[in-house]
Amino acid sequence: MLSSNKLEEPVFQFLAGTFHQDIESSEEALEELFTEESKEYLESAIVFLKDFIGSEYDIEKNEYIQSCANGVYFPALGLEPLQWLYQVIEQIKETVKTK
């Protein structure tokens, strides 16, 4: 089961801090993240997001991502939250290459 004390988890902090209800779009939120955060933080985000994806709680992951990234409307994207998170990781990887 995913932790009920989400505030201490880096995945929660990343998703809730980046993709909150006040964002215009997930793309703009990512651009802001890429501008404001260091290469080192983005590299660590890749690690903890990949660790999260690789964890054993497959059934709960989509719900967890959706609750943390409450500024993202997944039906409009045509993606499940986990599919979306894979794409976010790939975008972070591309940004790290050029930072």
N, C-alpha and C positions, 0 to 999 in steps of 0.2 A: 504494500500500500504506500502511496506517496505521502510524504510527511504532511501533517496538519499544521505544522509550524513553518509555513512557507516563507515568512519574512527573512529567515536566515539563509535560505537557499539561493545560490547564485543564479539558478535558472529563473526563479521567481523574480528576483531583483532585476535581472536583465529584461525579461518580458514585460513585467509591470512598469518598470521604469522607462522603457523605450516605447512600448505600444499601448499606452494608457488611453483613456476615453477622450482626452483633449487633443489627440493628434488629428491632423488633416487627412493623412493617408499613411499606410505602412511604408510606402516608398519614401515619403518625406521624413518619416521617423528614422528610417535607416540612414538617409543622407545626413541627418543631424548627428546621429550616432557616429558615423564615419568621420565627420568633421571634428567633433568634440572629444572623442576618445582616442587614447594612445594606441599605437600598434601593439604594445604589450597587452593591454586590456582586451583588444580584439582577438589576439592569439589565445588568451586564456578563455575567452568566450567560446571560441571554437571547441576547445577541449571540454569545458563543462556542458556545452550543448550536445556534443557528440556522446559524452558519457550518459547524459540524460536519455538520449535516443536509444542508446545501447542497453539501458536498464531493463529490468524484467517486467515492468508494469505496463505492458502494451495497451491493455484495454482502457486504462485510466489516462494515458498520455494525452489523447485528444481533448478530453474534458479539462485536464490540468492546463494545457496550453491555452485553451479558449478562456478559461477563467482568469489566467494571468494576463493575457494579451487582450484585455476587454475592449481595446480600441480598434481591433481588427474584426471586420465582418466577413467571416470565412465563406458563407454562401455566395457572396458577391464575387469572391475570388475564384470560386469553383474548385476549391481545394479543401481537403481535410486539414486540420491544424498541424498534424505531424508532417504532412507533405509540404505545407507552407514553411515549417521550421527547417526542413531539409534545404529548401531554396534560400532561406535566410543565411544558413551556414555557408552555402556556396557563395553568396554575395559577400559575406564577411571574408572568406578566403581570397576572393578576387581583390578586395580592397586592401588586405594585408600585403599582397604581392606588390602593390604600388605605393604603399605608405613608407 
